[in-house]
Amino acid sequence: MTATTAGDVVLEHTDSSTQVTITTSGDEENLTKSLILITPPKSTDNQSIASDSVTKIIDLLMKAEQRITIDGFLCYNADASDTHSTAAGKKSDLKSMFRAGGVLSMTYEGDTFNVNSDKLSIKRIVTDGQAAAVGEAEFSVKMTMVRGED
């Protein structure tokens, strides 16, 4: 699975092998760590050591979460290795992949890794009623993917 240009994102559903290329116009990455708070016991009853500390933050249990938001377009492309070449077919595939859930394989910035879809927004940008020409964008897409990290 190879993106058609350096800025494109390729998504493939690992269960159905449906593939969609999003021609990107921008992207945003957010990294988050959720803190795990543990309040130690204050009494020595049934404890070998007591602590006066109210709360400890345990960094060893923290997991990083990376959210990647892709802004782009679904374009008609007869030469793509996508499941469908029309923008409407790609739109249908994206919606099916989102609804099915599960793991998606994502090629982003030259790396391929597994993600889960979080949000999907698709907007029609061609309103003249004409069929899209090769390379023409018919829909804009905003999609947020979640990648867990240790």
C-alpha positions in Angstrom: 0.0 0.0 0.0 1.7 3.2 -1.2 0.4 6.8 -1.1 0.2 8.4 -4.5 2.1 11.6 -3.3 4.0 12.5 -0.2 1.1 14.4 1.2 -1.6 11.8 0.6 -3.0 9.5 3.3 -4.0 6.0 2.5 -6.4 4.1 4.7 -7.1 0.4 4.4 -9.6 -1.6 6.6 -7.7 -4.6 7.8 -10.8 -6.9 7.8 -12.2 -6.1 4.3 -9.0 -4.7 2.5 -11.0 -1.7 1.3 -8.6 1.1 0.5 -9.2 4.8 0.2 -6.7 7.6 -0.6 -7.3 11.1 0.8 -5.5 13.9 -1.0 -4.5 16.0 2.0 -4.7 19.8 2.3 -3.5 19.8 6.0 -3.1 17.7 9.1 -2.9 18.2 12.8 -1.4 15.9 15.5 -2.3 16.0 19.2 -0.5 13.9 21.8 -2.2 13.3 25.2 -1.2 11.4 28.3 -3.9 10.6 30.8 -2.6 10.8 34.4 -3.4 8.0 36.8 -3.9 9.2 40.3 -3.5 6.8 43.3 -4.3 7.8 46.9 -2.2 5.7 49.2 -3.6 4.5 52.5 -3.2 6.9 55.5 -3.7 4.3 58.2 -1.2 1.7 59.4 -4.0 -0.8 60.0 -3.2 -3.9 57.8 -0.4 -1.9 56.1 3.3 -2.3 56.4 4.1 1.3 55.6 1.8 4.4 55.9 2.2 7.6 53.8 1.1 11.1 54.5 1.0 12.0 50.9 -2.5 12.7 49.6 -2.0 11.6 46.0 0.8 10.1 43.9 0.9 10.4 40.2 2.2 7.2 38.6 4.1 7.9 35.4 4.8 4.3 34.7 1.1 3.6 34.1 0.6 6.5 31.7 -0.2 5.8 28.1 0.3 8.3 25.3 -2.5 8.8 22.8 -1.9 10.4 19.4 -4.8 11.9 17.5 -4.2 12.7 13.9 -6.7 14.9 12.1 -6.6 14.8 8.3 -8.1 17.5 6.2 -8.3 16.6 2.5 -10.3 15.7 -0.5 -11.8 12.7 -2.2 -10.9 12.9 -5.9 -11.7 11.0 -9.0 -8.6 9.1 -10.0 -8.7 6.3 -12.5 -5.1 5.2 -11.8 -5.3 4.9 -8.0 -5.0 1.6 -6.3 -8.1 2.4 -4.2 -11.1 0.0 -4.1 -13.1 2.6 -6.1 -11.8 5.3 -8.4 -14.8 7.7 -8.2 -15.1 10.2 -5.3 -18.6 8.9 -4.6 -17.2 5.4 -4.3 -14.4 6.5 -2.0 -17.0 8.4 0.1 -19.1 5.2 0.4 -15.9 3.2 1.3 -14.9 5.7 4.0 -18.3 5.7 5.6 -18.4 1.8 5.6 -14.9 1.7 7.1 -15.9 4.2 9.8 -19.2 2.3 10.6 -17.5 -1.1 10.7 -15.0 0.1 13.3 -11.9 -1.9 14.1 -8.4 -1.4 13.1 -7.4 0.6 10.0 -4.0 0.6 8.4 -2.9 4.2 7.8 0.0 5.4 5.6 0.9 8.9 6.8 4.2 10.8 6.3 5.8 7.7 4.8 5.0 5.4 7.8 2.3 2.7 7.9 0.7 2.0 11.3 -2.6 0.9 12.8 -5.2 3.4 14.0 -8.9 3.5 15.0 -11.2 6.1 13.5 -12.7 8.6 15.9 -14.5 11.3 13.8 -15.5 11.6 10.1 -17.0 14.6 8.3 -17.6 14.6 4.6 -18.8 17.7 2.7 -19.8 17.9 -1.0 -17.9 20.7 -2.7 -19.0 20.2 -6.3 -22.5 21.5 -6.7 -22.8 21.9 -10.5 -24.3 18.4 -11.0 -21.5 17.5 -13.5 -19.5 14.3 -13.1 -16.0 15.0 -11.7 -13.1 15.0 -14.1 -9.9 13.0 -13.4 -8.1 14.6 -10.5 -11.0 16.8 -9.6 -12.1 16.9 -5.9 -15.8 16.2 -5.3 -15.9 15.9 -1.5 -13.9 17.5 1.3 -13.0 15.2 4.2 -12.0 15.8 7.9 -11.1 12.6 9.7 -9.6 12.1 13.1 -7.7 8.9 13.8 -6.4 7.6 17.2 -3.1 5.8 17.6 -2.3 4.4 21.0 1.3 4.4 22.2 3.2 3.0 25.2 
